[in-house]
Amino acid sequence: MLEAPLPDTIGSRELVSAVLGINPATARARTIAHILRAQPILWRVVEGAAPTWDEAEWKRVLNSVAKTDALGLAALAWLAQTAPATLMFQLVDAVIRQSTADGVILGNVGARLSAHLDQLGEDGTRPQWVAAVAWPLQRDEERLVRLSTVLDWLGSSTHARLLVGAVIEDAISAATAARFLSPSQIGDALTLASSGDTRVELARALGSRHGPEAVEGPVAQRQQAEFGFDLADAFAAELPAAAFAGAGEVFATLSSADKDRLTDLLADHATDDQLDALEVIVNNDHKDNTSRRVKAIARIAELVGEGGELLQSVADLLSSSRTPLRKAAVDAIATVKPRDPKLIEHLHNAVAAGGEPAKAARVALDGFAETFLADLYAATAKEEVREIAPLLGAVGRPSTFAALFAYLGEDAVYDDALLRRAAADAVRHASPFVTPVSEAGQAQLVALLEGPEQEVDPAAREALSSALARIQLGDDEALTLLHDLIGFAPRL
């Protein structure tokens, strides 16, 4: 019916007018839609009849238009401008299905949608907002593109609120919402999504759409403002700086279970940027926090890495009253292998205290001895040896004792007074810890003081004399026997 365009005559107008009066109503609506599409001139007859339509008639017409395509541009523009705002869903649906809809028409619908949402208001009206839009399926690319143009006419905050609401109401997927939201709206979107699965899905979709760097800042801002485990869990591995923003500040306020949860996340995913948060856990000295402190210490050691500078808060725990913490501090030092003689020497205190930490400290010291001796043997310049000597002294092992003797006396590897002093000072530092000293080791030390290849530098001799005085040689008879064996007569 009426497939070919009719001329604008009285007869044609009367024919169209007659058609507009047919029943049933659904057939009449289909005919009206057909006229709007096929009659580029006579559709004006429909325009003239429209003021008599009630809302039900408008709804039938819009639904029929949605089932057709390629309405004439003028007819579609009229429809977009005239249909009641109370039928916004049907209007949006009808227009975005038309391949003839241009930017002007889609913009007109967008402006009307914006006014409609403003009239609804924001307080408790999310379902009504979402219901005002016909949301295409994710695979319907053409309709999605047209809807995007419609939504672009909304203000930024209105735009974000509508899309987040649609995700919450399950009208669209997070991925669909992400294609409509710009990077500048991500912060608002995450705020509107509140917390939970919806926010995580939306954040992930936005990251997938715009790149991880686009969501990192907004996630960090949300976490800093109000730390949420949903975002922490979701982004700890991929964006730890964002996921853990504010973690240190909030730790003390968390429940015991949430403290455990945050500690476990940090233990698994923290980077150098989270050392401050880990240190907050370490510094919380309540007895109920002990196991968390142990985990935090282990992660700190991993992050600092071998040769790095261990946090003082961790080193201080060598003197903790809690055995697990002393053990954790020893293990951390063993992991880091700090090139800090004073810190290494503290391990000897742990050995003296006994228990499980003592065993770990002995193992750590033995490991340090192997590492530093290997460094010494690989050294090709005396400057390197000068740096290694204090470390060997701090370790205080028989093997390091003997290695240091090679840099002292007449037959020293380098004829450098500063290096000989450094080696002698290292011997002095090691002397309290090398127990018992072998007879051969004692003989070498005495020979460096009084033998034919003795050390002549006054400062080095003073350090070696101090070392000899500290060594536990047993009773006087044993000392006398030793002196007889090496031909040494102590000066009085």
Residue pairs with C-beta under 8 A, 6 or more apart in sequence:
1 19
1 31
1 34
2 15
2 16
2 19
2 31
2 34
2 35
2 38
2 39
3 38
4 38
5 38
5 39
5 40
5 41
5 42
6 12
6 15
6 16
6 39
6 41
6 42
7 41
8 41
8 42
12 42
13 42
13 45
16 35
16 39
16 42
16 45
16 46
17 45
17 49
19 28
19 31
19 35
20 28
20 31
20 32
20 45
20 46
20 49
21 28
22 28
22 31
25 56
25 57
25 60
26 60
26 64
28 60
29 57
29 60
29 61
29 63
29 64
30 64
30 67
32 46
32 61
32 64
33 61
33 64
33 65
33 67
33 68
34 68
35 42
35 43
35 45
35 46
36 43
36 46
36 65
36 71
36 72
36 75
36 76
36 79
37 68
37 69
37 70
37 71
37 72
37 75
39 72
40 72
40 74
40 75
43 72
43 74
43 75
46 75
47 78
47 82
50 58
50 82
53 61
55 84
55 86
55 87
58 83
58 84
58 87
58 90
59 87
59 90
62 79
62 83
62 87
62 90
62 91
62 93
62 94
63 90
63 94
65 71
65 79
65 94
65 97
65 98
66 90
66 93
66 94
66 97
69 97
69 98
69 99
69 100
70 98
70 99
70 100
71 79
71 98
71 100
72 100
73 100
73 102
73 105
76 95
76 98
76 100
76 101
76 105
77 104
77 105
77 108
79 91
79 94
79 95
80 91
80 95
80 105
80 108
80 109
80 112
81 108
81 112
83 90
83 91
83 94
85 91
85 112
85 115
85 116
85 119
88 112
88 113
88 116
88 132
88 133
89 131
89 132
89 133
89 134
90 134
91 109
91 112
92 109
92 113
92 132
92 133
92 134
92 147
92 150
93 134
95 101
95 105
95 106
95 109
95 146
95 150
96 106
96 134
96 136
96 143
96 146
96 147
96 150
97 143
99 142
101 146
103 149
106 146
106 149
106 150
107 149
107 150
107 152
107 153
109 150
109 153
110 149
110 150
110 151
110 152
110 153
110 154
111 153
113 132
113 133
113 150
113 151
113 153
113 154
114 153
114 154
114 155
114 158
116 132
117 129
117 132
117 154
117 158
117 162
118 158
120 128
120 129
120 132
122 161
126 165
126 168
126 169
127 169
129 161
129 162
129 165
130 162
130 165
130 166
130 169
130 171
133 147
133 162
133 166
133 171
134 147
135 147
135 166
135 171
135 172
135 176
136 143
136 144
136 147
138 144
138 172
138 173
138 175
138 176
144 176
144 179
147 180
148 179
148 180
151 159
151 162
151 163
151 180
152 159
154 162
156 184
156 185
156 188
157 188
159 180
159 181
159 185
160 181
160 185
160 188
160 189
160 192
161 188
161 192
163 172
163 177
163 180
163 181
163 189
164 177
164 189
164 192
164 193
164 202
165 192
166 172
166 177
167 173
167 174
167 177
167 193
167 198
167 201
167 202
168 193
168 198
173 205
174 198
174 201
174 202
174 204
174 205
175 205
175 208
175 209
177 189
177 202
177 205
178 202
178 205
178 206
178 208
178 209
178 210
179 209
181 189
181 206
181 209
183 210
183 214
186 203
186 206
186 210
186 214
186 215
186 218
187 217
187 218
187 221
187 222
189 202
189 206
189 218
190 199
190 202
190 203
190 218
190 219
190 222
190 231
191 222
193 199
193 202
193 203
195 228
195 230
195 231
196 230
197 230
199 228
199 230
199 231
200 230
200 231
200 233
200 234
203 215
203 219
203 231
203 234
203 235
204 234
206 214
206 215
207 214
207 215
207 238
212 238
212 239
215 235
215 239
215 242
216 239
216 241
216 242
217 242
219 231
219 235
219 239
219 242
219 243
219 245
220 241
220 242
220 245
221 245
222 228
222 231
223 231
223 232
223 242
223 243
223 244
223 245
223 246
223 247
224 245
224 246
225 246
227 245
227 246
227 247
227 249
227 250
229 258
229 261
229 262
231 242
231 243
232 243
232 244
232 247
232 262
232 265
233 243
233 265
234 243
235 242
235 243
236 243
236 244
236 265
236 268
236 269
237 268
237 269
240 269
240 270
240 271
240 273
240 274
241 271
241 273
241 274
243 265
243 269
244 265
244 266
244 269
244 270
244 273
244 274
244 277
247 262
247 266
247 274
247 277
248 276
248 277
248 279
248 280
251 259
251 262
251 277
251 280
251 281
251 284
252 280
252 284
254 262
256 288
259 289
259 292
260 292
263 281
263 292
263 295
263 296
264 295
266 274
266 277
266 278
266 281
266 295
266 296
266 299
267 295
267 296
267 298
267 299
270 277
270 278
270 299
270 303
271 303
272 303
275 300
275 303
275 311
278 296
278 299
278 300
278 303
279 296
279 300
279 311
279 313
281 289
281 292
281 293
281 295
281 296
282 293
282 296
282 297
282 300
282 311
282 313
282 314
282 317
283 313
284 292
284 293
285 293
287 322
290 322
290 324
290 325
291 324
293 317
293 325
293 328
294 324
294 325
294 328
297 314
297 317
297 325
297 328
297 329
297 331
297 332
298 328
298 331
298 332
298 335
300 310
300 311
300 314
300 332
301 310
301 314
301 331
301 332
301 333
301 335
301 336
302 335
304 310
304 311
304 335
304 336
305 336
306 335
306 336
306 337
307 336
307 337
307 338
307 339
308 336
308 338
309 338
309 340
310 332
310 333
310 336
310 338
310 340
310 343
314 329
314 332
315 329
315 333
315 343
315 346
316 329
317 325
317 326
317 328
317 329
318 326
318 329
318 330
318 333
318 346
318 347
318 349
318 350
319 326
319 349
320 326
320 329
323 355
323 356
323 357
326 350
326 353
326 355
326 357
327 356
327 357
327 360
329 350
329 357
330 347
330 350
330 357
330 360
330 361
330 364
331 360
331 364
333 343
333 344
333 346
333 347
333 364
334 360
334 363
334 364
334 367
337 367
337 368
337 371
338 344
339 387
339 391
341 390
341 391
341 393
341 394
341 429
342 394
344 365
344 368
344 391
344 394
344 395
345 394
345 396
345 429
347 361
347 364
347 365
348 361
348 365
348 396
348 432
348 433
350 357
350 358
350 360
350 361
351 358
351 361
351 362
351 365
352 358
365 395
365 396
365 397
366 397
368 391
368 395
369 392
369 395
369 397
369 399
369 400
372 388
372 391
372 392
372 395
372 400
373 392
373 399
373 400
373 403
375 384
375 388
376 385
376 388
376 392
376 403
379 385
379 388
382 413
382 414
382 416
382 419
385 407
385 413
385 414
385 419
385 423
386 418
386 419
386 422
389 404
389 407
389 419
389 422
389 423
389 425
389 426
390 422
390 425
390 426
390 429
392 400
392 403
392 404
392 426
392 430
393 400
393 404
393 425
393 426
393 427
393 428
393 429
393 430
394 426
394 429
394 430
395 430
396 429
396 430
396 431
396 432
396 433
396 434
397 430
397 433
397 434
398 434
398 437
398 438
398 441
400 426
400 430
401 427
401 430
401 434
401 437
401 441
402 441
402 444
404 423
404 426
404 427
404 430
405 423
405 427
405 444
405 445
405 448
406 412
406 413
407 413
407 414
407 419
407 420
407 422
407 423
408 420
408 423
408 424
408 427
408 448
408 455
408 460
408 464
409 447
409 448
409 451
409 453
409 454
409 455
410 452
410 453
410 454
410 455
411 453
412 419
412 420
412 423
412 455
414 420
417 457
417 460
420 455
420 457
420 460
421 457
421 459
421 460
421 463
423 460
424 455
424 457
424 459
424 460
424 461
424 463
424 464
424 467
425 460
425 463
427 445
427 463
427 464
427 467
428 463
428 464
428 466
428 467
428 470
430 467
431 437
431 466
431 467
431 468
431 470
431 471
432 470
434 441
434 471
435 472
436 472
437 445
437 471
437 472
437 473
439 482
439 485
442 468
442 471
442 473
442 482
443 482
443 485
443 486
445 464
445 467
445 468
445 471
446 468
446 482
446 483
446 486
446 488
447 453
447 454
447 486
447 488
448 454
448 455
448 464
449 455
449 461
449 464
449 465
449 468
450 488
450 489
451 486
451 488
454 461
455 461
455 464
473 479
473 482
482 488
483 489
483 490
